[in-house]
Amino acid sequence: MQKDHTAPASDPPFDAPRKPREIPIGELLGEAREALILHAGERYRLRITANNKLILTK
């Protein structure tokens, strides 16, 4: 009897491109107009401007 060594259909191959995760801005900010994001020990500010644009600053 042969064993199947293929990955499950739900797992893409390691080198396959993956679709970026979509996150609605309301899930990130809630009712606020800005959030602080920590990355590699640095703090970034994501905010919604008066013109309803997103700005990410360090």
Backbone hydrogen bonds, N-H to C=O, Kabsch-Sander energy under -0.5 kcal/mol:
donor,donor_aa,acceptor,acceptor_aa,energy
5,H,3,K,-0.7
11,D,8,P,-1.7
16,A,13,P,-2.0
23,I,21,R,-0.5
27,E,24,P,-1.6
28,L,24,P,-1.1
29,L,25,I,-3.0
30,G,26,G,-1.8
32,A,29,L,-1.9
35,A,46,L,-2.5
37,I,44,Y,-3.2
39,H,42,E,-2.7
42,E,39,H,-2.4
44,Y,37,I,-2.9
45,R,57,T,-2.9
46,L,35,A,-2.9
46,L,44,Y,-0.5
47,R,45,R,-0.6
47,R,55,I,-2.5
48,I,33,R,-2.8
49,T,47,R,-0.5
49,T,53,K,-2.9
52,N,49,T,-1.8
55,I,47,R,-2.3
57,T,45,R,-2.4
57,T,55,I,-0.5
